[in-house]
Amino acid sequence: MSEVKNILLVGVGGQGTILASKILSEGLSQAGYDVKMSEIHGMSQRGGNVSTQIRFGKKVYSPIVGKGEADVIVAFEAMEALRWIEYLKQGGKMVINDFEIPSVPVQQGIAKYPEGIVEELVHKAKASVFKAGEIASELGNSKTMNIVLLGALTKAMDIPGIDWEEVIRHNVKPGFEEINIKAFRAGADQVA
Amino acid sequence: MKRLMTGNEAVARGAYEAGLTFASAYPGTPSTEILENMVQYKNDLYCEWAPNEKVALEAAIGASIAGARSMAAMKHVGVNVAADPLFTFAYTGVTGGCVLVSADDPGMHSSQNEQDNRNYATAARVLMLEPSDSQESKDYMKLGLELSEKFDTPVMLRMTTRVCHSKSLVSLEDRVESALIPYEKKIAKYVATPANGKALRRKLIDRLKSMEEYSNNAEINQAEYNGTEVGVISSGVAYQYAREVFGEDVSYLKLGMTFPMPMAKIKEFAGKVKKLYVIEEMDPYIENHLKMAGIPCIGKELIPEMDELNTDIVRKAIFGISTETIQSEKEAVVRPPALCAGCPHRGFFYALKKKKNIIITGDIGCYTLGSAAPLSAMDTCICMGGSISAGHGAAQALKKNGSDLKVVSVIGDSTFFHTGINSLMDVVYNNGNSVTVILDNRITGMTGHQENPGTGFTLMGDVAVEVDIPLLCKAIGMKEENVLTVNPLDLKAMDHALSYGLAKDEPTVIIAKWPCILKKFSEQDKKEFDLTPKKCEIDQETCKKCKSCVRTGCPAINSGDQIVINPDSCTGCSICKQVCPFDAIREVK
């Protein structure tokens, strides 16, 4: 089991987690790993959370990651980072997009969006925190926020021998290759 | 060539490779993408959306009788709808191979119940296969069609959400055409009258013996001997969890075919290990078969009988080990689904919520979210089509007992075509007085926008005749003046229509017609509805923070120190503008 690596991408419907997961899985499978990816997206379009789980290694059995087993968690939204923290392995890494999307009870004024999430999580785990949305907007397309995060993730994972930029070229809409590659590089620069 | 595919994609691929001719389905999570992926092969095969699962299976049966390989796909609860033809289909058997895909939803990710459809295979006595990943989903689909022809039986392919929606590597092969088997009239086989039925029943019982013999020798029921201390029997995705948790040192019997069960192989396996575990999701299906045969095993006394399994649950149940986790004192606020910003159902539910002294019977679809706060405008939700008939029963019972409560039944367009129409016939025929509201958003919304008999297009993209819902209602006996079509974004009109219906002591139908905001608008949609993009905004100086707009439950409206409308998600539906008592909300282009 120890040789299987586990990655979680968590966020809110519409943030592009599924595309990022697809690129990630394809890169890993091209590198010769056995890969399994699982997603729960039923209600995502209606404001629900989305999560995708990617497991890779020599041989992967379960398609889902257990609590305390994720090597890396990429949170596309701050409160989702908090929701999934117990899935992180002791000593695992987090990539957190410092970005808030209120959920319906918060919008309704019934609940308060928790304060100081990011500050707490950086104390609990090795976390890279940055504003992926702002980086994407500065590059000229706020929708590439997911690829900024993907760039940070691949840097945090540190798996040699995968030409991520080539995989991105094959998976984004024609005409958007260069902006996405720029976003990917900018994301990688955020991780030490 | 290997490709990452979901189980659903792989099922479609398997059907294609096996030379399938005909596929039919009613969309339902987690099965929907099977037919959505089938469309890419439309040059080689034919596929369609059926109005419901019974119709889908019956059409597949017809294609099989005509000599073609065929399939029907549905979610677990869909098999309840299709159970009627299924049980007799088990008697008649097939001509061309026929597979029924049942996509079960352990954990109820998006279903009204969780049920273990392996029980259907035993009850109907049809051969059943259970893939545990995408490669097997493809392989078993192909094998299913072969075995269907070999044993003259329909075959169930039982998937679960994790198998349907997880991706793993699949080897692709070419399609091998399967020629139509020349048609022969076979009255004794295909006319299920009692006289023929008795003979067919005998054949069905006899067939089980040869199928069990196959099961005992099938490669897909595979034993892996790693030691004599512990043995594990499992099937489906539960095998993957078990294999990971128990590791390399125990022996496994992985069952790919779970009806008929390979009892001889199971006895042999059980005889070689000292301690035997059965790891299975939901019901003690395998376990019961073992116990009936007098084979001692450990199963549901440790493994939960409800919800999805995962490695955590299995590890904790068997070894008592929990993985150490990182905890936080802070708590994430729930992120429940809600009707989308601009959803046409919001206007309807808002108007309905204002009505007093009513019971609202609901149905299965996006609009079931109308039951959630702050709209809270739904009292029941049972099954597809059940809103109208349950509503009718309630209304008759109330009337009989002199209650002044009235009933409003709420149903979507696709659900109305599914099984709502026959319920409405019940209301009309039996002199009911309930108000039926058909929320016609011009698409099957909940499952991700599939075409249906009302949308004007088929699954394969051809232009189709549209069902005229008002005319249909009149055809079954609704009075002309009691069938109203209303724009649900117009709260006044919606309120008037409801008042009209509630005042009548005879059946009324209100068609709340406006396209789903997320739908790809057809040319006809653009002609029929004013869909020019608009936004609403709140004038902060006029706003008294009364929160009337917030109570519409629109996710584009944010309530904090100020109440603001998020311009990125607002679609300008204007419901908030209509409810604002201070005229603080205006439309902007």
Interface residues (C-beta under 8 A of the other chain):
Chain A: M1 V12 S25 E26 S29 D34 V35 K36 M37 S38 E39 I40 H41 G42 M43 Q45 R46 G47 G48 N49 V60 Y61 S62 P63 I64 G66 K67 G68 E69 M79 E80 L82 R83 I85 E86 Y87 L88 Q90 P102 S103 V104 P105 V106 Q107 Q108 G109 A111 K112 Y113 P114 G116 I117 E120 L121 K124 A125
Chain B: K2 L4 T29 H109 S110 D133 R162 H165 S166 K167 S168 L169 V237 Q240 Y241 R243 E244 G247 N310 T311 D312 R315 S322 T323 E324 T325 I326 Q327 S328 E329 K330 E331 A332 V333 V334 R335 P336 P337 A338 L339 C340 C366 L369 A373 P374 G448 L518 K547 V550 G553 P555 I557 N558 S559 G560
